[in-house]
Amino acid sequence: MNTAQEIQTKTVEARGIKFSIIEDKQEVARAYLYIMHNELHQKPFGLLEDVYVDENYRGLGWGTKLVQQVITIAQEQNCYKLIAMSRKSRPRVHQLYEKLGFESRGFEFRIDL
């Protein structure tokens, strides 16, 4: 008996929104929101990625403003959840996310390709 199954693929569209803070014509802070769909939920979910504030501008609340704006837009886009990832070595980022209502829910696994 042959039990191997063929794996089928289907392209699923996602879209991204970049949020930036510009100071003296230079980007000093950014974040990305990716809005995606899957077949388990009718509403989309959001992925918060690449939150960055230049070292010279940290501690001014700009990371907080960026993430708050991402949360607002994810809500406006009818996302049922927003996922944020962060390296273990970034406890200040973890504190920011928790302050803004995120909960630690598991692990991120990664393979660099």
Contacts in CASP RR format, 6 or more apart in sequence:
PFRMAT RR
TARGET T0000
AUTHOR 0000-0000-0000
METHOD contacts of the structure
MODEL  1
MNTAQEIQTKTVEARGIKFSIIEDKQEVARAYLYIMHNELHQKPFGLLED
VYVDENYRGLGWGTKLVQQVITIAQEQNCYKLIAMSRKSRPRVHQLYEKL
GFESRGFEFRIDL
12 36 0 8 1.000
12 37 0 8 1.000
12 38 0 8 1.000
13 37 0 8 1.000
14 34 0 8 1.000
14 35 0 8 1.000
14 36 0 8 1.000
14 37 0 8 1.000
15 34 0 8 1.000
15 35 0 8 1.000
16 32 0 8 1.000
16 33 0 8 1.000
16 34 0 8 1.000
16 35 0 8 1.000
17 32 0 8 1.000
17 33 0 8 1.000
17 34 0 8 1.000
17 35 0 8 1.000
17 73 0 8 1.000
18 30 0 8 1.000
18 31 0 8 1.000
18 32 0 8 1.000
19 30 0 8 1.000
19 31 0 8 1.000
19 32 0 8 1.000
19 33 0 8 1.000
19 66 0 8 1.000
19 69 0 8 1.000
19 70 0 8 1.000
20 27 0 8 1.000
20 29 0 8 1.000
20 30 0 8 1.000
21 27 0 8 1.000
21 28 0 8 1.000
21 29 0 8 1.000
21 30 0 8 1.000
21 53 0 8 1.000
21 57 0 8 1.000
21 62 0 8 1.000
21 65 0 8 1.000
21 66 0 8 1.000
22 28 0 8 1.000
23 57 0 8 1.000
28 53 0 8 1.000
28 54 0 8 1.000
28 56 0 8 1.000
28 57 0 8 1.000
28 62 0 8 1.000
29 52 0 8 1.000
29 53 0 8 1.000
29 54 0 8 1.000
29 57 0 8 1.000
29 62 0 8 1.000
29 63 0 8 1.000
29 66 0 8 1.000
30 50 0 8 1.000
30 51 0 8 1.000
30 52 0 8 1.000
30 66 0 8 1.000
31 48 0 8 1.000
31 49 0 8 1.000
31 50 0 8 1.000
31 51 0 8 1.000
31 52 0 8 1.000
31 63 0 8 1.000
31 66 0 8 1.000
31 67 0 8 1.000
31 69 0 8 1.000
31 70 0 8 1.000
32 48 0 8 1.000
32 49 0 8 1.000
32 50 0 8 1.000
33 46 0 8 1.000
33 47 0 8 1.000
33 48 0 8 1.000
33 49 0 8 1.000
33 70 0 8 1.000
33 73 0 8 1.000
33 74 0 8 1.000
34 46 0 8 1.000
34 47 0 8 1.000
34 49 0 8 1.000
35 44 0 8 1.000
35 45 0 8 1.000
35 46 0 8 1.000
35 74 0 8 1.000
35 77 0 8 1.000
35 79 0 8 1.000
36 44 0 8 1.000
36 45 0 8 1.000
36 46 0 8 1.000
36 47 0 8 1.000
37 44 0 8 1.000
37 45 0 8 1.000
38 45 0 8 1.000
41 80 0 8 1.000
43 78 0 8 1.000
43 79 0 8 1.000
43 80 0 8 1.000
44 77 0 8 1.000
44 78 0 8 1.000
44 79 0 8 1.000
44 80 0 8 1.000
45 79 0 8 1.000
45 80 0 8 1.000
45 81 0 8 1.000
45 82 0 8 1.000
45 83 0 8 1.000
46 74 0 8 1.000
46 77 0 8 1.000
46 79 0 8 1.000
46 81 0 8 1.000
46 82 0 8 1.000
46 83 0 8 1.000
47 82 0 8 1.000
47 83 0 8 1.000
47 85 0 8 1.000
48 67 0 8 1.000
48 70 0 8 1.000
48 74 0 8 1.000
48 82 0 8 1.000
48 83 0 8 1.000
48 84 0 8 1.000
48 85 0 8 1.000
49 85 0 8 1.000
51 63 0 8 1.000
51 66 0 8 1.000
51 67 0 8 1.000
51 84 0 8 1.000
51 93 0 8 1.000
53 59 0 8 1.000
53 62 0 8 1.000
53 63 0 8 1.000
53 66 0 8 1.000
63 96 0 8 1.000
64 96 0 8 1.000
64 99 0 8 1.000
64 100 0 8 1.000
67 84 0 8 1.000
67 96 0 8 1.000
67 97 0 8 1.000
67 100 0 8 1.000
68 100 0 8 1.000
70 82 0 8 1.000
71 82 0 8 1.000
71 100 0 8 1.000
74 82 0 8 1.000
82 102 0 8 1.000
84 97 0 8 1.000
84 102 0 8 1.000
85 108 0 8 1.000
86 93 0 8 1.000
86 94 0 8 1.000
86 97 0 8 1.000
94 104 0 8 1.000
98 104 0 8 1.000
END
